[in-house]
Amino acid sequence: MATQENIKYGYDKNVHSALEAITEAQKIAFAPIFFQAVVCMRNNGLLACLDRAGMQGMNFDEITKEVSLSNYAIQLLLDVGLSMRVIYQKEDHYILGKIGHYLLHDKMTQVNLNFTQDICYQSMFYLQDALEAGSPAGLKVFGDWETIYPALNLLPEQAKKSWFEFDHFYSNHSFPVAFPHVNKLDPKHIYDVGGNTGLWALFCAEQNPQLKITLLDLPEQLAVAEKNIKQAGFDKRINGFAVDLLKAQTLPNEADVWWMSQFLDCFSEDQIIHILKLIHSSMKDNAYVCIMDLFWDRQTFEAGALCLNASSLYFTCLANGNSRFYHSKVFYKCLSKAGFHVEQDIDNLGFGHTLLICKKR
């Protein structure tokens, strides 16, 4: 029986004709090569000069005056751009297509492309090793760490920039629409579990001047967050509690709301249950657990599901080897095993987030 999400995204059908299917198969076969070509088209200004030309486009001679590559390189990239439908051609004029427009102007596409290029590309050569070992085999491209999280601020500058832009792009758009749901719970003290760089804590402090926030995270992450918090002038109301949630036996219990944003997807199912049970045993009986995360089955459009399933391979190969962006039913199962029930389930926050508001069962 086809599931609801398979029907929604068309995953319950074999949709291509034989000719279409063999064409799509070749795109997959050459995908890494095409990807690098498109990056070169962007980085060398080829897409930008066609964008400036508008619908009239540019002929080859005009392009060579604006792009500082050899005629050979320009012609080759133009031909690849035609094959990828990034550009199209009318008579002797090349014109930027809709795909090219989104590559240049759509922030989500830019963030995803830079993340793939600067974080994932070289590491994905080791995906097979990561799948077999259950550990992030591709992380060795950057250094010798068990997971990427303690090392985020040690990454090369461009890689670090692309990682944080990717992470913040999706979470930041959801904060303004998620906060009213949390604020209705009338919290006096929020625990930001896995607070990362402190963006949610800062947002909450700006929105509610009476609110106290404590970040629970690894000491390496807290060092970055505390610097950001002090610079913003909120260090009187926001503090940190250094903890490894996979090793801790108990946690503080002063919060009215335990908040986790794009956090639990960084762990395996067994680890998620462990963390939730730890919170369950530590929290006040009347406190709430608010989980905001991305579920591939809850996306409005297939492009969202595609992005999340692709990004899950980053978790496999680089982050920790055993987590992903999950199907929502996985979180429901984990919450139930940890002794929680979901009181509110709110979809379509920001760019595809879901907010689960939970209490002890």
Summary of the structure (lengths in Angstrom):
residues: 361
radius of gyration: 23.0
end to end distance: 31.4
largest distance: 72.2
contacts: 1141
relative contact order: 0.10
helix: 56%
strand: 15%
